[in-house]
Amino acid sequence: MKQKRYQFLQAIVALSFASFACQSLRGETPTATQESELEILEPPSTEVWSQPTGQPLTDHSEGTGMLCVGSRTGLSCLNESGWQLYTEENSDLPDNYLSVGAVCPNGQIAIVHSDGVVLFDGKTFTSLPATNSYLSPNGAACDENGAVWIAHFQGVSRYSNGKWTTYRSDQLASGDSANKLVYDVKAAPDGKVWVVTSQSVAMFENETWTVFQEGHGFDGSRFFNALTVDAKGRPWAAHSAGIDVFENSAWISISIDKRDYSSSESIAVDAQGQVWLGTLSDGAFRFDGSSTMQHDRQTEQLLSNTVTSLAADRRGRVWLGTTYGLTVFDGASWQTFLMSNSGLGDNDVKFVLVTKDGPALSTLEEKARASLTGKIEKADGTPLADATVEICVEILATSFTGDTPCSDQPFFLSTQTDANGVFILENVPASYYVTVVNTGEGWTQLADQFGILSERTLIQAGEEHDMRTLTLEE
């Protein structure tokens, strides 16, 4: 289908209401607080790799576990008591805007928010001392010694023994491979910590960094995106051309039928030893050692093709966080949790964390449908009549494929304004929605609030939501 372009001119509500303050990610350019020796290895000979034996051993405790889902609007957790939604309004969670997280060996989870890091044991939130050593966090990990690691733009930072230490990105690669893009960090059961930049993998052990990059451990260039560690402590690094695993002191390239998948967003190894890749726009790929299976909207196993996060529990289940829902696969069947059928607080999942054996699955229950109405005016105050209005569930970029901005999305609804510029959408499932209108000169995004989350409108179950009068800008 032809690609169309449209403008996102946010409409201004022509009613008097309190202004909304924009949130911002606080931080400054990191500075190294501790130097570390840098060792570059020569490429070792290729070894034969063996099948992984299970998901990373990041939790040594036994019993029923907890699932937590991070989003831009809080933390949704499923445990033996059912779903719980934690926000800064109803709990000690310091911030609703959550970016990345990690499972710690003691069963706690570490959650990175816009102003720092908080630890959560299922009942209590404990904030770590704030730091301005990093910004734009991309990954998190907890190591066997109790340290918390954050991968971020320009480096990786560690909180240990009451203080933060930042290692610059130029300690994680050298020469042409050196860059500021640090994408992920994972801790292995043997105490090693692994980090991926866009063009290297670095290993931290005994206060020393060992770096692998083109010509030094890899026989060609790589563009790494994600990282995981399996039960044997081996790192698996996903990149633009496939997967590499470190075994017997060598990096082994895994040849898989990847079917030209797009950029990998996440990687995990399940309890059966299968490697999972979550991608930007092609769903998830599952590699069992000999063949590859794709799971996406076309196979009807996922509602969204953007898989942002993967997690595996010890029962053998895999949890897939997407931009439209949380899906769990138990080896035989698929089940998707949404705001409209569960206690999930946001369908746009940023990260998924699961401890121990994971939680018992809650029963899905379809919630009451809602409605959405509003009135659209031109800049001169005249109604925008007979205009197409759409709502959809995923954030829109500056271009789209399909006949309209929303038509290729997992879920969308469409209607027309009447002669007075009024539109009504019925039978709307609970969710956050993006709203757009065709003004006759292009598509324009509508919003009924100001702030960092203004591009989405929350429609709650059974609600009659009125966006009131929306005035288009010139």
PyMOL commands that set and color helices and strands:
alter all, ss='L'
color gray80, all
select helices_A, chain A and resi 169-171+175-177
alter helices_A, ss='H'
color red, helices_A
select strands_A, chain A and resi 3-5+12-13+37-40+67-71+74-79+82-86+98-103+109-113+116-120+125-127+137-142+148-152+155-160+163-168+182-187+193-197+200-205+208-214+217-218+224-229+235-239+242-247+250-254+264-269+275-279+284-287+292-295+307-312+318-322+325-329+334-337+351-354+370-377+388-392+399-401+412-416+422-428+431-438+443-446+457-459+464-471
alter strands_A, ss='S'
color yellow, strands_A
deselect
rebuild
show_as cartoon
